[in-house]
Amino acid sequence: MLDIAIIGAGPAGLSAGINAKIRNKNVKVFGNPFNTSYAYKAERIDNYLGMYGVSGQNLIKSFIEHAKKMELEIFEGRVIEIYDMGGTYTLNVNNNFFETKTVILANGITMDKSLEGETKFLGKGVSYCATCDGPLYRGKTVALIGDSPVAEEDVNYLSEVCEKVYYIPTYKEIDKVNSQVEVIKSKPEAIVGDKTVENLKLKDKNLDVSGVFIVKESVPTTILLNGLEMENNSIKVNHFMETNLKGVYAAGDCTGKPFQVSKAVGEGTTAGLQAVKYLDNNA
C-alpha cells in the first residue's frame, strides 16, 4: 500500500512528491504525459523566481529531472476514479488499482461541464473507461467522445471489441485511429434514451448507439472522488491544503486562482508536508 498517491504530474504534484519522498514516504505520482500540461506549452515564463524568461518546456523538464534524481516514481496513466474505502483509498488508473493511505489532488484545471444526459446515464450506457467497460459492448455499436489524442488508444481498443465504433474528437489533429473507426467531426449535444443510452445527438446528425464513452484528458474533479467539497468550481481547501475528506489534500490550479507555477509549487510543498504529518500522527 502506498503512503501517498499524488494525482497530477505538474508543478504542484511533483513538488508534493519530492517533499514527501525526502521524508521517506512510499509515494507514487500519477499523471498524463508531461507535454500535455498547460505549463509545458507556455512559450515564456517571466515570473518564476530565479528562472526569468524560461520556456514552459524547459521549466517542466527541469522539474522532471529533479524528480528523477530523487527517484520519485511517476506512473503515466489517467486516474478514472478514487474510492473511499473507509480510512484508506483505492485508485482506478486505466483499470489498474492502487491502494493508498492518503491522496493529494494536483490534477489542474478540469472541465466539469457535462454533456446533457451524461450524468443521467452514467453506468447505464455512459462510461469514462473504455478498457473497463468496453467488453460489455462486444458486438454492439458505440461512440467515443475524446478531447485529446489520449483518447485514441481507447477508441482503437473499442474497435477490436465492438461491432461499430464512432469517434467524435473535439480537438483538431487526429494522430493514430484505426481505419475501421468512423471519425465524425461534429459537436456532441446530448445523450438520449429511455432507461439506457439509445442515441447520441450531434449538431448535424443523430447516432444510434448502445453506449457512449467520454474520455477526457483529466476526469472532472466532481466525478473523480465522491463527496469532495467544491467552491467556485475549485476544490475547497484550508491553509494546510486539507479538503473536507480525511487524508485528502489538494494543491495547484485545482484549488483555484491565481493559476501560477509558483503558487502550485508552494501549495504542493504544503500538501506534501501535511500528508506526511498526517501519516506520522496516525502511524
C-alpha positions as CSV (number, residue, x, y, z in Angstrom):
1,M,0.0,0.0,0.0
2,L,1.2,3.5,-0.8
3,D,1.6,6.1,1.8
4,I,0.7,8.9,-0.6
5,A,-0.8,8.9,-4.0
6,I,-0.5,12.1,-6.0
7,I,-2.9,12.8,-8.8
8,G,-1.2,15.0,-11.4
9,A,2.4,15.3,-12.5
10,G,2.6,19.0,-13.0
11,P,4.4,21.5,-10.8
12,A,2.1,21.0,-7.7
13,G,2.2,17.2,-7.9
14,L,6.0,17.0,-8.4
15,S,6.6,19.5,-5.6
16,A,4.4,17.4,-3.3
17,G,6.1,14.3,-4.4
18,I,9.7,15.3,-3.8
19,N,8.8,16.8,-0.3
20,A,7.1,13.6,0.7
21,K,9.9,11.4,-0.8
22,I,12.6,13.2,1.1
23,R,10.8,12.2,4.2
24,N,11.0,8.5,3.3
25,K,7.3,8.0,2.4
26,N,6.2,5.5,-0.2
27,V,5.0,7.9,-2.8
28,K,3.7,7.5,-6.4
29,V,2.7,10.2,-8.8
30,F,0.0,9.5,-11.4
31,G,-0.3,11.8,-14.4
32,N,-0.7,12.3,-18.2
33,P,2.3,12.8,-20.5
34,F,4.2,15.9,-19.4
35,N,3.8,17.6,-22.8
36,T,0.1,17.8,-22.3
37,S,0.2,20.3,-19.4
38,Y,-0.6,24.0,-19.7
39,A,2.7,25.0,-18.2
40,Y,4.7,22.8,-20.7
41,K,3.0,24.6,-23.6
42,A,3.8,28.1,-22.3
43,E,6.1,30.0,-24.7
44,R,7.8,32.0,-22.0
45,I,7.5,32.4,-18.2
46,D,8.9,35.6,-16.6
47,N,7.6,35.4,-13.1
48,Y,9.1,32.2,-11.7
49,L,11.8,33.3,-9.3
50,G,15.3,32.6,-10.4
51,M,14.4,31.4,-13.9
52,Y,13.5,34.6,-15.8
53,G,12.4,34.1,-19.4
54,V,12.4,30.3,-19.2
55,S,10.1,28.4,-21.6
56,G,7.4,26.2,-20.1
57,Q,9.0,23.2,-21.8
58,N,12.4,23.8,-20.2
59,L,10.9,24.6,-16.8
60,I,8.9,21.4,-16.7
61,K,11.9,19.4,-17.9
62,S,13.9,20.7,-15.0
63,F,11.2,19.7,-12.6
64,I,11.1,16.2,-14.1
65,E,14.9,15.9,-13.9
66,H,14.8,16.9,-10.2
67,A,12.1,14.3,-9.5
68,K,14.1,11.6,-11.2
69,K,17.2,12.4,-9.2
70,M,15.1,12.0,-6.1
71,E,13.9,8.6,-7.5
72,L,10.3,9.8,-7.3
73,E,8.1,7.2,-9.0
74,I,5.9,8.5,-11.8
75,F,3.2,6.4,-13.3
76,E,1.8,7.6,-16.6
77,G,-1.9,7.0,-16.7
78,R,-5.3,8.6,-16.3
79,V,-6.9,8.3,-12.9
80,I,-10.6,7.4,-13.6
81,E,-12.0,7.3,-10.1
82,I,-10.9,7.3,-6.4
83,Y,-12.8,5.1,-4.0
84,D,-13.1,5.9,-0.3
85,M,-12.6,2.6,1.5
86,G,-13.1,4.0,5.0
87,G,-9.7,5.0,6.2
88,T,-7.8,4.3,3.0
89,Y,-8.4,5.0,-0.7
90,T,-8.3,2.9,-3.9
91,L,-7.4,4.4,-7.2
92,N,-8.5,3.1,-10.6
93,V,-5.8,4.1,-13.1
94,N,-6.7,2.8,-16.5
95,N,-8.2,-0.2,-14.9
96,N,-5.1,-0.8,-12.7
97,F,-5.8,-0.5,-9.0
98,F,-3.7,1.1,-6.3
99,E,-4.3,1.3,-2.6
100,T,-3.1,4.3,-0.6
101,K,-3.3,5.8,2.9
102,T,-3.6,9.4,1.7
103,V,-4.3,11.3,-1.6
104,I,-3.0,14.6,-2.9
105,L,-5.1,16.0,-5.8
106,A,-2.9,18.1,-8.1
107,N,-5.0,17.5,-11.2
108,G,-5.0,21.0,-12.5
109,I,-8.0,22.7,-14.2
110,T,-10.5,20.2,-15.3
111,M,-13.6,20.8,-17.5
112,D,-16.5,19.9,-15.2
113,K,-19.3,20.9,-17.7
114,S,-21.2,17.7,-18.5
115,L,-22.9,16.8,-21.7
116,E,-26.7,16.7,-21.5
117,G,-27.7,13.2,-20.3
118,E,-24.1,12.3,-19.3
119,T,-24.8,12.2,-15.6
120,K,-28.3,10.7,-16.0
121,F,-26.9,7.7,-18.0
122,L,-23.7,7.2,-16.1
123,G,-23.5,3.4,-15.6
124,K,-26.4,3.0,-17.9
125,G,-24.6,3.3,-21.2
126,V,-22.2,6.2,-20.3
127,S,-18.7,5.3,-19.3
128,Y,-15.4,7.1,-18.7
129,C,-13.2,4.0,-19.2
130,A,-13.1,2.0,-22.4
131,T,-10.8,-0.7,-21.1
132,C,-13.0,-1.2,-18.0
133,D,-16.4,-1.3,-19.7
134,G,-15.7,-2.0,-23.4
135,P,-16.2,-5.7,-23.1
136,L,-19.8,-5.1,-22.1
137,Y,-20.5,-3.8,-25.6
138,R,-19.0,-6.6,-27.5
139,G,-20.7,-6.8,-30.9
140,K,-22.6,-3.6,-30.3
141,T,-22.4,0.0,-31.7
142,V,-20.8,2.6,-29.5
143,A,-19.5,6.2,-29.8
144,L,-16.5,7.7,-28.1
145,I,-16.0,11.4,-27.4
146,G,-12.4,12.4,-26.9
147,D,-10.9,15.8,-26.0
148,S,-7.3,15.0,-26.8
149,P,-5.1,12.3,-28.5
150,V,-5.1,10.5,-25.2
151,A,-8.5,9.1,-26.3
152,E,-7.2,7.5,-29.5
153,E,-5.8,4.4,-27.7
154,D,-9.2,3.9,-26.1
155,V,-11.1,4.2,-29.4
156,N,-8.7,1.8,-31.1
157,Y,-9.3,-0.7,-28.3
158,L,-13.1,-0.4,-28.8
159,S,-12.7,-1.1,-32.5
160,E,-11.3,-4.5,-31.6
161,V,-14.3,-5.3,-29.4
162,C,-17.4,-3.6,-30.8
163,E,-19.3,-4.1,-34.0
164,K,-19.2,-0.4,-34.9
165,V,-17.4,2.5,-33.4
166,Y,-17.9,6.2,-34.0
167,Y,-15.2,8.6,-32.8
168,I,-16.1,12.2,-32.2
169,P,-12.8,14.2,-31.5
170,T,-13.2,17.6,-30.0
171,Y,-9.6,18.6,-30.8
172,K,-8.1,19.4,-34.2
173,E,-5.4,17.0,-35.3
174,I,-6.0,13.2,-35.2
175,D,-2.9,11.1,-34.9
176,K,-3.5,7.3,-34.9
177,V,-7.0,6.0,-35.2
178,N,-7.7,2.6,-36.7
179,S,-9.3,2.5,-40.2
180,Q,-12.4,0.6,-39.0
181,V,-13.3,3.5,-36.7
182,E,-15.7,6.1,-38.3
183,V,-14.4,9.6,-37.4
184,I,-17.1,12.3,-37.2
185,K,-16.2,15.9,-36.9
186,S,-19.2,17.3,-35.2
187,K,-20.2,18.9,-31.8
188,P,-21.8,16.5,-29.3
189,E,-25.0,18.0,-27.8
190,A,-26.9,15.3,-25.8
191,I,-27.1,11.7,-24.8
192,V,-30.6,10.4,-25.0
193,G,-32.5,7.2,-24.3
194,D,-35.2,5.7,-22.0
195,K,-33.7,3.5,-19.3
196,T,-30.4,3.2,-21.0
197,V,-28.5,5.0,-23.8
198,E,-30.1,4.8,-27.2
199,N,-28.8,7.7,-29.1
200,L,-26.0,10.3,-29.3
201,K,-27.3,13.7,-30.6
202,L,-24.7,15.6,-32.6
203,K,-25.1,19.1,-34.0
204,D,-25.8,17.9,-37.5
205,K,-26.9,14.2,-37.0
206,N,-28.0,11.5,-34.6
207,L,-26.2,8.3,-33.9
208,D,-28.0,5.2,-32.8
209,V,-25.7,3.7,-30.2
210,S,-25.8,1.3,-27.2
211,G,-23.1,3.1,-25.3
212,V,-21.2,6.4,-25.2
213,F,-17.6,6.6,-23.8
214,I,-16.3,10.0,-22.7
215,V,-12.6,10.2,-22.5
216,K,-11.2,13.5,-21.2
217,E,-7.5,14.2,-20.6
218,S,-8.4,14.5,-16.9
219,V,-11.6,13.2,-15.3
220,P,-13.7,16.1,-13.8
221,T,-12.9,16.5,-10.1
222,T,-16.5,16.2,-9.1
223,I,-16.6,12.8,-10.7
224,L,-13.1,11.7,-9.6
225,L,-13.8,11.5,-5.8
226,N,-17.3,11.3,-4.4
227,G,-18.1,13.7,-1.6
228,L,-15.3,16.2,-2.2
229,E,-16.4,19.7,-1.4
230,M,-16.1,22.3,-4.1
231,E,-16.2,26.1,-4.1
232,N,-16.5,28.2,-7.2
233,N,-15.6,25.2,-9.4
234,S,-12.4,24.6,-7.4
235,I,-11.5,22.2,-4.6
236,K,-12.2,23.8,-1.3
237,V,-9.1,23.7,1.0
238,N,-7.8,25.4,4.1
239,H,-4.3,26.9,4.6
240,F,-2.9,23.4,5.1
241,M,-4.3,22.2,1.8
242,E,-6.7,19.9,3.6
243,T,-10.0,19.1,1.9
244,N,-13.2,18.1,3.7
245,L,-12.2,14.4,3.4
246,K,-9.8,12.9,5.9
247,G,-6.4,12.2,4.4
248,V,-7.1,14.0,1.2
249,Y,-5.3,17.2,0.2
250,A,-5.3,19.4,-2.9
251,A,-2.7,21.8,-4.5
252,G,-2.2,23.8,-7.6
253,D,-4.7,25.0,-10.2
254,C,-7.4,22.7,-8.9
255,T,-7.7,24.8,-5.8
256,G,-8.4,28.0,-7.8
257,K,-6.8,31.2,-8.8
258,P,-4.1,32.5,-9.3
259,F,-3.1,29.9,-11.9
260,Q,0.7,30.4,-11.4
261,V,3.5,27.9,-11.3
262,S,4.9,29.5,-8.1
263,K,1.6,29.1,-6.4
264,A,1.4,25.5,-7.5
265,V,4.9,24.6,-6.2
266,G,4.2,26.3,-2.9
267,E,0.9,24.6,-2.4
268,G,2.4,21.2,-3.4
269,T,5.1,21.6,-0.8
270,T,2.4,22.3,1.9
271,A,0.2,19.4,0.8
272,G,3.1,17.0,0.8
273,L,4.3,18.0,4.2
274,Q,0.8,17.9,5.7
275,A,0.2,14.4,4.3
276,V,3.5,13.3,5.9
277,K,2.4,14.8,9.2
278,Y,-1.0,13.1,9.0
279,L,0.7,9.7,8.3
280,D,3.1,10.2,11.2
281,N,0.3,11.2,13.6
282,N,-1.7,8.1,12.6
283,A,1.1,5.6,12.5
